[in-house]
């Protein structure tokens, strides 16, 4: 009995480690609609490293059981193909289920036409930040860098405890803009970091600062599909916190560029 209790505990623990996202489909359709696509794209952009373990499909009650079983699996396949196309890791032994209409249906029929993706976040070590010769231009640094490399944006400054970029940062921002214009296949993630706080980034300043750089690029006509952003707070400091000097604080308080594709 104790053994069964322990097994159940482990099973419950594994479920609790999983998260899920649901996307909804149009009536009698297996194609991903615009709303579902946008939700999936936002989810992908905000999750740096995930792996999918289950994909379940559902239908409303209209139609025969056989038809709905087939339709629910087609919806699963549409989501699976979308994940693979966007380079999301789906486990080789991932679980596929098409429930058709055989589940507890919502009274709101649109809520029954859905696919649920179960996933978990994968812990990754921080990518190595490249230490380039500071005499090199940003263009030269990007030419040397490979996919997965991280480049620190030098001379990016913000107002204190704020995402407002100060004018002194404009030359670096325009240099980054030129790199993206000259390399149209380049896709990047803008990463924000803060310094000095021992507990955490309660105001999410690191994300807001990364988004400020993202917004600058979007406003200057860089395709948003080439860009994403993420704040890491104090989780990836270059120097231990509390910092011993203003120089260490400045080096922890930074914006970096992760190269996703080139």
C-alpha positions as CSV (number, residue, x, y, z in Angstrom):
1,X,0.0,0.0,0.0
2,X,2.9,2.3,0.9
3,X,4.5,1.5,-2.5
4,X,1.3,2.4,-4.4
5,X,1.0,5.7,-2.4
6,X,4.6,6.5,-3.3
7,X,4.1,5.8,-7.0
8,X,1.0,7.9,-7.0
9,X,2.9,10.7,-5.3
10,X,5.6,10.6,-8.0
11,X,3.0,10.6,-10.8
12,X,1.3,13.6,-9.2
13,X,4.6,15.3,-8.9
14,X,5.4,14.8,-12.6
15,X,2.0,16.2,-13.6
16,X,2.6,19.3,-11.4
17,X,5.9,20.0,-13.2
18,X,4.0,20.2,-16.5
19,X,2.3,23.3,-17.9
20,X,-0.2,23.5,-20.7
21,X,-1.5,25.9,-23.3
22,X,-4.8,25.7,-25.1
23,X,-5.7,27.0,-28.6
24,X,-9.1,27.1,-30.1
25,X,-10.3,26.2,-33.6
26,X,-13.1,27.5,-35.9
27,X,-16.2,25.3,-36.3
28,X,-15.5,22.2,-38.4
29,X,-11.9,23.3,-39.2
30,X,-8.6,21.7,-38.6
31,X,-6.5,24.6,-39.7
32,X,-4.9,26.9,-37.1
33,X,-6.7,30.3,-37.3
34,X,-5.1,33.7,-36.8
35,X,-5.9,34.0,-33.1
36,X,-4.5,30.6,-32.3
37,X,-1.4,31.3,-34.3
38,X,-0.8,34.5,-32.5
39,X,-1.2,32.8,-29.1
40,X,1.2,30.1,-30.1
41,X,3.8,32.6,-31.4
42,X,3.6,34.6,-28.2
43,X,4.0,31.5,-26.1
44,X,7.0,30.4,-28.1
45,X,8.6,33.8,-27.9
46,X,8.2,33.9,-24.1
47,X,9.6,30.4,-23.4
48,X,13.3,30.0,-24.2
49,X,13.6,26.3,-23.7
50,X,10.6,23.9,-23.6
51,X,9.8,20.3,-24.6
52,X,6.3,19.1,-25.4
53,X,5.2,15.7,-24.0
54,X,1.5,15.5,-24.9
55,X,-0.9,17.0,-27.5
56,X,-4.6,16.4,-27.1
57,X,-7.4,17.3,-29.6
58,X,-11.1,17.9,-29.0
59,X,-14.3,18.7,-30.9
60,X,-17.8,19.9,-30.1
61,X,-20.7,17.5,-30.1
62,X,-21.9,18.2,-33.7
63,X,-21.2,15.5,-36.2
64,X,-20.7,11.7,-35.8
65,X,-18.3,10.2,-33.3
66,X,-16.1,8.9,-36.1
67,X,-16.0,12.3,-37.8
68,X,-15.1,14.1,-34.6
69,X,-12.4,11.6,-33.7
70,X,-10.8,12.2,-37.0
71,X,-11.2,16.0,-36.8
72,X,-9.6,16.1,-33.4
73,X,-6.6,14.2,-34.6
74,X,-6.2,16.5,-37.6
75,X,-6.2,19.4,-35.2
76,X,-3.5,17.7,-33.2
77,X,-1.4,17.2,-36.3
78,X,-1.8,20.9,-37.3
79,X,-0.5,22.0,-34.0
80,X,2.3,19.4,-34.1
81,X,3.4,20.6,-37.5
82,X,3.4,24.2,-36.3
83,X,5.6,23.4,-33.3
84,X,8.1,21.5,-35.5
85,X,8.2,24.3,-38.0
86,X,9.0,26.7,-35.2
87,X,11.7,24.4,-33.8
88,X,9.9,23.5,-30.6
89,X,11.2,20.2,-29.2
90,X,8.5,17.5,-29.2
91,X,9.5,14.4,-27.4
92,X,9.9,11.3,-29.6
93,X,7.4,9.4,-27.4
94,X,5.0,12.3,-27.0
95,X,1.4,11.3,-26.3
96,X,-1.2,11.9,-28.9
97,X,-4.9,11.7,-28.1
98,X,-8.0,12.7,-30.1
99,X,-11.0,12.8,-27.8
100,X,-13.5,13.8,-30.4
101,X,-16.6,14.7,-28.4
102,X,-16.0,12.1,-25.7
103,X,-15.1,14.4,-22.8
104,X,-16.9,16.7,-20.4
105,X,-18.2,19.3,-22.8
106,X,-18.4,23.0,-22.0
107,X,-21.8,24.6,-22.5
108,X,-20.0,27.2,-24.7
109,X,-19.4,25.1,-27.8
110,X,-16.5,27.3,-29.0
111,X,-14.5,26.2,-25.9
112,X,-14.8,22.5,-27.0
113,X,-13.0,23.0,-30.3
114,X,-9.5,23.0,-29.1
115,X,-6.0,21.5,-28.8
116,X,-4.2,21.3,-25.5
117,X,-0.4,21.2,-25.5
118,X,1.4,19.9,-22.4
119,X,5.0,21.0,-21.9
120,X,7.7,21.5,-19.4
121,X,10.5,24.0,-19.2
122,X,14.1,22.6,-19.7
123,X,16.8,24.1,-17.5
124,X,19.7,25.4,-19.6
125,X,23.0,26.9,-18.6
126,X,23.5,30.5,-19.6
127,X,25.0,30.8,-23.1
128,X,28.6,32.0,-23.2
129,X,28.9,35.7,-23.7
130,X,31.5,36.5,-26.4
131,X,34.3,38.8,-25.3
132,X,35.2,40.7,-28.4
133,X,38.0,43.2,-28.8
134,X,36.2,46.5,-28.0
135,X,37.9,48.2,-30.9
136,X,35.7,46.1,-33.2
137,X,32.4,47.5,-34.5
138,X,29.1,45.8,-33.8
139,X,29.0,44.8,-37.4
140,X,32.3,43.0,-37.1
141,X,31.2,41.3,-33.9
142,X,28.0,40.0,-35.6
143,X,30.0,38.7,-38.6
144,X,32.2,36.6,-36.2
145,X,29.3,35.3,-34.1
146,X,27.5,32.0,-34.6
147,X,24.0,30.9,-33.8
148,X,23.7,30.6,-30.1
149,X,26.3,33.2,-29.3
150,X,25.5,36.3,-27.2
151,X,26.8,39.8,-27.9
152,X,26.7,42.5,-25.2
153,X,25.4,45.9,-26.5
154,X,27.9,48.4,-25.2
155,X,26.8,52.0,-24.2
156,X,23.1,51.2,-23.8
157,X,21.9,53.4,-20.9
158,X,18.5,53.8,-19.2
159,X,17.0,56.2,-16.7
160,X,17.3,55.0,-13.1
161,X,14.9,52.1,-12.4
162,X,13.2,52.8,-15.7
163,X,13.0,51.4,-19.3
164,X,13.5,54.9,-20.8
165,X,16.5,54.8,-23.0
166,X,18.7,57.9,-22.7
167,X,19.9,59.8,-25.8
168,X,23.5,58.7,-25.3
169,X,22.4,55.2,-26.3
170,X,21.1,56.2,-29.8
171,X,24.4,55.5,-31.7
172,X,24.5,51.9,-30.5
173,X,20.8,51.4,-31.3
174,X,21.3,52.7,-34.8
175,X,24.4,50.5,-35.2
176,X,22.2,47.5,-34.3
177,X,19.5,48.7,-36.6
178,X,22.0,48.8,-39.5
179,X,23.3,45.3,-38.7
180,X,19.7,44.0,-39.0
181,X,19.0,45.9,-42.2
182,X,22.2,44.6,-43.8
183,X,21.6,41.0,-42.7
184,X,17.9,40.3,-43.5
185,X,18.1,36.6,-42.4
186,X,19.3,37.5,-38.9
187,X,16.9,36.6,-36.1
188,X,17.7,37.7,-32.5
189,X,16.5,37.7,-29.0
190,X,17.0,40.9,-27.0
191,X,17.9,40.0,-23.4
192,X,17.7,42.4,-20.5
193,X,19.6,42.2,-17.2
194,X,19.7,44.4,-14.0
195,X,22.1,44.8,-11.2
196,X,22.3,45.5,-7.5
197,X,19.0,43.9,-6.2
198,X,19.5,40.9,-3.9
199,X,15.9,39.6,-4.0
200,X,14.6,39.9,-7.5
201,X,13.3,42.1,-10.3
202,X,9.9,42.9,-8.8
203,X,9.1,45.7,-11.3
204,X,10.3,43.5,-14.2
205,X,12.7,46.3,-15.3
206,X,14.9,43.9,-17.2
207,X,12.0,42.8,-19.5
208,X,10.8,46.4,-20.0
209,X,14.3,47.5,-21.0
210,X,14.6,44.6,-23.5
211,X,11.2,45.5,-24.9
212,X,12.3,49.1,-25.2
213,X,15.1,48.0,-27.6
214,X,12.6,45.7,-29.4
215,X,10.2,48.6,-29.8
216,X,12.9,50.9,-31.2
217,X,13.7,48.3,-33.9
218,X,10.0,47.7,-34.7
219,X,9.4,51.4,-35.1
220,X,12.3,51.5,-37.5
221,X,10.7,48.9,-39.8
222,X,12.5,45.7,-38.7
223,X,10.0,42.8,-39.1
224,X,8.8,41.7,-35.7
225,X,9.1,38.0,-36.7
226,X,12.8,38.4,-36.6
227,X,12.8,39.7,-33.0
228,X,11.9,38.5,-29.5
229,X,12.8,39.8,-26.1
230,X,13.2,38.4,-22.6
231,X,14.2,39.8,-19.2
232,X,16.4,37.8,-16.8
233,X,16.4,40.1,-13.8
234,X,19.4,39.2,-11.6
235,X,19.5,35.5,-12.6
236,X,22.5,35.8,-14.9
237,X,25.0,38.3,-13.3
238,X,28.5,38.6,-14.7
239,X,29.7,39.6,-11.1
240,X,28.3,38.3,-7.8
241,X,25.6,40.5,-6.2
242,X,26.1,42.7,-4.3
243,X,28.6,44.2,-6.7
244,X,31.9,45.5,-5.3
245,X,32.2,48.5,-7.5
246,X,30.2,50.7,-9.9
247,X,32.0,49.1,-12.8
248,X,30.7,45.6,-11.7
249,X,27.2,47.1,-11.4
250,X,27.4,48.6,-14.9
251,X,28.5,45.2,-16.3
252,X,25.7,43.4,-14.6
253,X,23.2,46.1,-15.8
254,X,23.3,45.3,-19.5
255,X,21.4,44.4,-22.7
256,X,22.6,41.4,-24.7
257,X,21.7,40.0,-28.1
258,X,21.3,36.2,-28.6
259,X,21.6,35.1,-32.2
260,X,18.8,32.7,-33.1
261,X,19.2,32.4,-36.8
262,X,21.5,33.8,-39.5
